[in-house]
């Protein structure tokens, strides 16, 4: 069964009804349990639980210390292209928007990557819009081949591929995929994606599974907070992450929290999510899924990002530009969205240290695990 099929069996309205009926006594019982199950998760995203953020935060803090220690992994996005054939109403790359369309050449990719390497980054997220005729799988392979010797981890945030496509990029050096469903509500999904290949809800939803089957070992999901009621999205997001962790138990599953803050002029977030609601969602997910990575990007302002560090965050972007070529030639025209945290990578790293954590530029545990696996594979092949 795919997750798409599983989601069809979930009665979200009934679950939300339960969420809205939660009492303070139920919240206290859930917080007193040694382990948080899905029923407890529903309790912790309830309106009643909003009055218990302090004890939730302490539990989330302690849980994260036990599972991850005092480290925050730093990464940077590298935009390859802002060409796109979709008409997503919330996105700066929409085909219906007038902006300079840029696709980086191999030399430009190398130049941008050198800048990021000199900043200290060893984890890159390669990003592009959905324009397969302009950035085909072969172009993704070429970019990965250019960069794989200089970076410990190369993940993709690109249009959904077939399983053979994911096998190709994995062979070229990709070890991860980040792919947001944007919204799990099918009706809202249809409304905010009026044209383009992205209208295919199931093709997108099942892409992360195809990537897992192809062997990618970093799988990141998320919803675009603000498109739909956040508690409804939280139910599906938690179920999705839990399903992926059980299906691809050897992979590192992470959850991102992109929040609509400054959408294009013609679009206003129909369900704005405030800081308190964002924190409640993160805390509930940390307690329900203690081994999941939690990612916070430069969409959020510096002050808020600093406050979130002790609450369960394990990965942060820093110094991000969201337009192709933006590190060497910054320009707001051509960007996907506005960045709120404008600090340099070094300044973000220093803020992490001040919070009592260590910024990590390279995930040595992951590298050692991968090398150990490769050694075992070579030994098995030699024995054969």
Secondary structure, 3 states (H helix, E strand, C coil): CCHHHHHHCCCHHHHHHHHHCCCHHHHHHHHHCCCCCHHHHHHHCCCHHHHHHHHHHHHHHHHHHHHHCCEEEEEEEEEEECCCCCCECCCCCCCCCCCCCCECCHHHHHHHHHHHHHHCCCEEEEEECCCCCCCCHHHHHHHHHHHCCCCCEEEEECCCCCHHHHHHHHHHCCCEEECCCECCCHHHHHHHECCCHHHCHHHHHCHHHHHHHCCCCEEEEEECECCCCHHHHHHHHHHHHHHHHHHCCCCEEEEECCECCCCCCCCCCCCCCCHHHHHHHHHHHHHHCCCCEEEECCCCCHHHHHHHHHHCCCEEECCCCCCCCCCCCCCCCCCCCCCCCCCCHHHHHHHHHHCCCEEECCCHHHHHHHHHHHHHHHHHHHHC
